[in-house]
Amino acid sequence: MDILGIGPLELIFILIIALIVLGPSDIVTAGRTIGRFLRQVVTSSTWRAVTRTSDELRTLPNKLIREAGLEEDFKEIQETTKQAVPPSLNSDISKWQEDIDTWTTPPSIGKQPPEAEASDDDQTTAIEDQIEEEEG
């Protein structure tokens, strides 16, 4: 599991350094501040535009193939290569095809309609308000 190219060991190392530098009391407030900032970024309209554009760029090759009417030709080429390639290479080709499909097909799981996103934001704000009331 990599988050922005940072693996679990690097993340633990960063947290230990932050604990040493900030101390146990300040790390809690720093964590809250970072969390609020990230929530603002992710819920912003700019972030939605960036993710939408990213999804469109991932599906662009498939759209171009469909619009050009080359879908059948592409399938014929795949069938021909499957017949011409030795069976030992078929597993490698199928792995590469899966990798290509992950880049060209947008993920559909986890997408929420805009109405659901708004309700999640309201719930998150209410929970944060409740936490702040308990602390202060």
C-alpha positions in Angstrom: 0.0 0.0 0.0 1.7 3.2 -1.2 0.3 6.6 -0.5 1.9 9.2 -2.8 4.8 6.9 -3.2 5.4 6.5 0.5 5.3 3.0 1.9 4.4 1.8 5.4 7.9 1.9 6.7 8.6 5.4 5.4 5.3 6.5 6.9 6.2 5.1 10.4 9.6 6.8 10.1 8.0 10.1 9.3 5.6 9.7 12.3 8.5 8.9 14.7 10.4 12.0 13.5 7.3 14.1 13.9 6.7 12.8 17.4 10.3 13.7 18.3 10.2 17.1 16.8 6.7 18.2 17.9 6.2 16.2 21.1 3.2 14.3 22.2 0.9 17.3 22.9 1.6 19.2 19.7 1.4 16.2 17.4 -2.3 15.9 18.1 -3.0 19.5 17.1 -0.8 19.1 14.0 -2.6 16.0 13.0 -6.0 17.7 13.3 -4.7 20.7 11.3 -3.4 18.4 8.6 -6.6 16.4 8.6 -8.8 19.5 8.2 -6.6 20.8 5.4 -6.7 17.5 3.5 -10.5 17.4 3.9 -10.8 20.9 2.5 -8.6 19.9 -0.5 -10.4 16.7 -1.2 -13.9 18.3 -0.9 -13.0 21.3 -3.1 -14.4 21.7 -6.6 -10.8 21.9 -7.9 -10.0 18.5 -6.6 -13.2 17.1 -8.2 -12.2 18.7 -11.5 -8.7 17.2 -11.3 -10.0 13.7 -10.6 -12.7 14.0 -13.3 -10.0 15.0 -15.8 -7.7 12.2 -14.7 -10.6 9.7 -15.2 -11.2 11.1 -18.7 -7.5 10.9 -19.6 -7.5 7.3 -18.5 -10.4 6.4 -20.7 -9.2 8.5 -23.7 -7.6 5.6 -25.6 -10.7 3.5 -25.4 -12.9 6.4 -26.5 -10.7 7.1 -29.4 -10.7 3.4 -30.5 -14.6 3.4 -30.3 -15.0 6.7 -32.1 -12.6 5.6 -34.9 -14.5 2.3 -35.3 -11.4 0.3 -34.7 -12.8 -1.9 -31.9 -13.4 -4.9 -34.2 -10.0 -4.5 -35.7 -8.4 -4.3 -32.3 -10.2 -7.5 -31.3 -9.1 -9.2 -34.5 -5.5 -8.2 -33.8 -5.8 -9.6 -30.2 -7.2 -12.9 -31.5 -4.4 -13.2 -34.2 -1.7 -12.5 -31.6 -3.2 -15.1 -29.2 -3.1 -17.7 -32.0 0.4 -16.8 -33.2 2.0 -16.5 -29.7 3.3 -19.6 -28.0 1.2 -20.7 -25.0 4.1 -19.9 -22.6 3.8 -16.2 -23.4 0.0 -16.0 -23.1 0.1 -15.6 -19.3 2.5 -12.7 -19.6 0.4 -11.0 -22.3 -2.7 -11.4 -20.2 -0.9 -9.8 -17.2 0.2 -6.9 -19.4 -3.3 -6.5 -20.8 -4.7 -6.4 -17.2 -2.2 -3.7 -16.4 -3.2 -1.7 -19.4 -6.8 -2.1 -18.6 -6.3 -0.7 -15.1 -4.8 2.4 -16.7 -7.4 2.8 -19.4 -10.5 1.9 -17.5 -11.7 4.2 -14.7 -12.5 2.7 -11.3 -16.3 2.5 -10.8 -16.2 1.2 -7.3 -16.4 3.8 -4.6 -17.8 6.6 -6.7 -20.5 8.5 -5.1 -23.0 10.8 -6.7 -22.6 14.5 -5.9 -25.6 14.4 -3.5 -24.0 11.7 -1.4 -20.7 13.6 -1.2 -22.6 16.6 0.2 -24.3 14.6 2.9 -20.9 13.0 3.9 -19.5 16.5 4.3 -22.4 17.6 6.5 -21.9 14.4 8.7 -18.1 15.0 8.9 -18.6 18.6 10.0 -21.2 17.6 12.6 -18.8 15.0 14.0 -15.9 17.5 14.2 -18.1 20.1 15.9 -19.1 17.5 18.5 -15.4 16.5 19.1 -14.5 20.2 19.5 -17.3 20.7 22.0 -16.2 17.7 24.1 -12.6 19.0 24.2 -13.2 22.7 24.8 
